[in-house]
Amino acid sequence: MRVILILSLSFLCTLSVFAQHASPIFKDGEAQIVPAFNDSEQWIRHDLI
């Protein structure tokens, strides 16, 4: 049981390190491109019909 707890905690820590935060970036009063959304291949797509 202890091993499972340690493995799951290490897995969660690893995920948090690699996660990109999508927060707005403003420079000179204008919104900038958010690096987390640059790759359109990772976007979630679905039909709204």
C-alpha positions in Angstrom: 0.0 0.0 0.0 2.8 2.3 0.9 4.5 1.7 -2.5 1.4 2.5 -4.4 1.0 5.8 -2.5 4.7 6.8 -3.2 4.3 5.9 -6.9 1.1 7.8 -7.3 2.6 10.9 -5.6 5.7 10.8 -7.7 3.5 10.5 -10.9 1.4 13.5 -9.9 4.5 15.5 -9.2 5.9 14.6 -12.6 2.6 15.7 -14.3 2.7 19.0 -12.6 6.2 19.7 -13.8 5.3 19.0 -17.5 2.0 20.8 -17.5 1.8 24.1 -19.3 -0.2 26.8 -17.7 -2.5 28.7 -20.0 -2.6 32.1 -18.4 -3.1 35.4 -20.3 -0.1 37.5 -21.1 -0.4 41.2 -21.5 2.4 43.5 -22.8 1.9 47.2 -23.3 -1.8 46.8 -22.7 -2.3 44.2 -25.5 -2.9 40.5 -25.2 -0.1 38.3 -26.4 0.0 34.8 -27.9 -0.2 32.2 -25.1 2.5 29.5 -25.7 0.3 26.7 -24.3 -2.1 27.2 -27.3 0.5 27.5 -30.1 0.3 23.9 -31.2 -3.1 23.4 -32.9 -2.6 19.6 -33.1 -3.2 19.4 -29.3 -6.5 21.4 -29.4 -9.7 19.6 -28.5 -12.0 19.6 -31.5 -15.7 18.6 -31.6 -18.8 19.3 -33.6 -21.3 21.7 -32.1 -24.3 20.2 -34.0 
